Amino acid sequence: ALPTPPAAAELEADPEAKYRFVAAYKAAGNELFKAGKYAWAIRTYTGAVDALSRHCYPSRERMLWDYFARVPCAQCYSNAALCAIKLADHAHAAALCEHAMECRPEDGDLTKVLLRHGQARLELGEVDAALPLLQRAADKEPTNRAVRAELLRAKAAAKAAAKA
């Protein structure tokens, strides 16, 4: 079952309730992911962000000003993008990564979004869009094997496209 959003009175008495709410929602998405229920996980992850915005903030923009809300929102979109990649819905994955970027992810979260966005663009045949995303991810985490592998794949695809 999905968590119940905190009521206005609860938010007023305990402003941290909204962070527990989105964390519980994200955890529900994680369980669906682990069970291989990727389409449901996408709905749950994106629903977490929508519910947080709708029930705990005056607007989506206001939510994105809150660092402690932005972090789990970026993670939810990034996780949803991974689910879309697993379902081979690369256009949806790319769109979810763009939503994640609106949340201004940092550090490892940013690397994951860049990797997933690059993977999605590469699978869509958009090598020119994939390369800078994957290069940026590699610049952030030069020892990340998954990033390096995807960057090599993108470079090979670019080379093949140049010969064609």
Secondary structure, DSSP 8 states (H G I E B T S, - for coil): -------HHHHHH-TTHHHHHHHHHHHHHHHHHHTT-HHHHHHHHHHHHHHHHHHHSS-HHHHHH-HHHHHHHHHHHHHHHHHHHHTT-HHHHHHHHHHHHHT---HHHHHHHHHHHHHHHHHTT-HHHHHHHHHHHHHH-TT-HHHHHHHHHHHHHHHHHHH-
